[in-house]
Amino acid sequence: AKSQTEQSSMEEGPTNEEIHKIYTHYIKGHYSEYVSHIASCQGKPRFYKEQLINLYKQQLAEQLKKHGNIDSIKIERVYKSSTNQYANVYIRHFYDKSSSEEVLLQMVYTEKGWKIK
């Protein structure tokens, strides 16, 4: 049985504040903090996390090379599954070259709250 607060956190789905806080780690290059919010990393050895950190570093570097720096982000939409266990979060990156692009962040509800899938 889930406690009342767990149930409401699950039903409310990841809040914009939660998403913003987690995703800001990524765009600011705080990869170890970002990776600590990934569900599949829970309880994994350090080398596993370090591989992911390198992957995200490369991913962000490529995005920045292609589009310029990310000035800001906006959480556009959050779609939750009917069971409230999964959420697709659409985030818009605004780049300093005045372009923008939408990215998908998949999230999952765990016993430790909302995490990146």
Secondary structure as GFF3:
##gff-version 3
##sequence-region A 1 117
A	DSSP	alpha_helix	4	12	.	.	.	ID=ss1
A	DSSP	alpha_helix	16	27	.	.	.	ID=ss2
A	DSSP	alpha_helix	31	35	.	.	.	ID=ss3
A	DSSP	three_ten_helix	39	41	.	.	.	ID=ss4
A	DSSP	alpha_helix	46	67	.	.	.	ID=ss5
A	DSSP	beta_strand	70	80	.	.	.	ID=ss6
A	DSSP	beta_strand	86	95	.	.	.	ID=ss7
A	DSSP	beta_strand	100	110	.	.	.	ID=ss8
A	DSSP	beta_strand	113	116	.	.	.	ID=ss9
###
